[in-house]
Amino acid sequence: MTLSFELRLRFALRCALRHALISLLVAGLSALFVFALLYPPPYDALLSIGSIFLLLLGVDVVCGPLLTLLLASPIKPLRERYLDFSLVGLVQLAALFYGLHSVWMARPAVLAFETDRLVIVTANEVETEMLPFAPAGLNQLPWWGLLKVSTRGAKNDQEFLTSINLGLSGISPAMRPAWWLPWRDGRVGMGKRAKPVIELLERRPQDALTLQAAIVATGLPAQELRYLPLTSHRTKDWVALLDTDMRMVGHAPVDGFSGHD
């Protein structure tokens, strides 16, 4: 049986279009899962997940329908067509699930107060083998959301030297469950290190509009807000806005270290 190229192309385009619509629906649900549940603002920006995940989705959405466009043909038996589409769908889903698993493994899992800053630690940065040595209630990472902790200092000179060596290799106390303390234990230290947001406004007039917008979003007057640098392995140029009880109530993409003692 012969088939003109035009008829075959029309059929393949219809199939590819249906496949693209289904792929876009799945991509939308995946994006909702990632950006609303695993990486809500500001963690998506702090960890630069947006461009990586959207690239993954883009490749997945394009490649599936493209394979369908190449394989679809009305002269194939119905069973063979279903087999083709099923295999393409399985490959596409496998790639999507692999990408989602990778994103989940690198999700923000811990918000730690460390000396003079708040640190976002991802699940794959935590020394998970040390979780049994964390205080009660802090020895299991959440599936999503953040575990809030503060960190202790070194107990002796040997631990201090070990900590320095680990820090030089990129493993900070925020990543070591054995160094964690309950969040409430760090409130006094946070109160000592946090500075008034008014001071940051005066020191960084170039960021005044960004800061003012972040202040308004908290619903609190600027006079009641303080700030600490908010960092991740990707960036150091954010601040967390804190209320009088040292609760994080806002955030802004502003460098909080310049002039921060």
Residue, then its C-alpha position, 0 to 999 in steps of 0.5 A: m500500500t502506498l501513501s503520499f508524503e502529504l497524507r502521511l505528514r498530516f497524520a503524523l502532525r495530528c498525532a504529534l500535536r496530541h502528544a505535545l498537548i499531553s506532554l505540556l499538561v504533564a510538564g505543567l503538573s511537574a512544574l507545579f510540583v517543583f516550584a510550589l512544593l519543593y522550591p517555593p520562592p525564594y529557594d528556586a532563585l537561591l538554588s538556580i533551579g528554574s533554568i535547569f528544570l525548564l531546560l529538562l522539561g523543554v527537552d522532554v516536551v520536544c523530544g516526545p512529540l518529535l519521535t511521534l512525528l517520525l514514527a506515526s504512519p496511518i498504514k501501520p497496523l493499530r497494534e504497531r502504532y500503539l506499541d510505538f506510542s507506548l514506547v515513546g511515552l515510556v522513554q519520555l516518562a522515564a526521562l521525566f521521572y529521572g529529572l524529577h528525582s534529581v531535582w528532589m534529591a537536590r531540594p532545599a531541606v535545611l534552613a540553618f543559622e550559622t554564626d552570622r547568616l542563614v544558610i539553605v542546605t540541599a538534601n544532597e549536601v547534608e551528611t545523612e550518615m550523621l543524622p542519627f547524631a542530630p538532636a531529637g526531632l532533627n534526625q530526619l530530613p523532610w520530604w519537602g519543606l525545610l527543617k529549621v536548625s541552628t548550629r553549635g560551635a566546636k567543643n574542643d581544639q581538635e573539633f575546631l581544627t576538624s571543622i576548619n578542614l571540613g569548611l575548606s572542603g566546602i562542608s560547613p556546620a550547617m551540613r553536619p547534623a552532629w553540629w545541629l541544635p534546635w532552632r530556638d537555641g539560636r534565637v539569642g545569637m540571631g538577635k545579636r547578629a541581625k541588624p535593622v533593615i533601616e540600616l540596610l536601606e541607608r547603606r544600599p540606596q541602589d537596592a531601595l526599591t527592591l527592599q521596599a517591595a520586600i518590606v511591604a510584602t511582609g506586612l510589617p513596618a520597616q522599624e520592626l524588621r531586621y535582616l541576616p544574609l541568606t546564602s546557598h551554595r549558589t549565591k550569597d547575595w540575598v537577605a532574610l527579613l526577620d520579625t522581632d521573634m527572629r522568624m523569617v517573614g520575607h526575603a530580598p535579592v540584596d547583598g547583606f554582607s557588605g558592611h555586615d560585621 
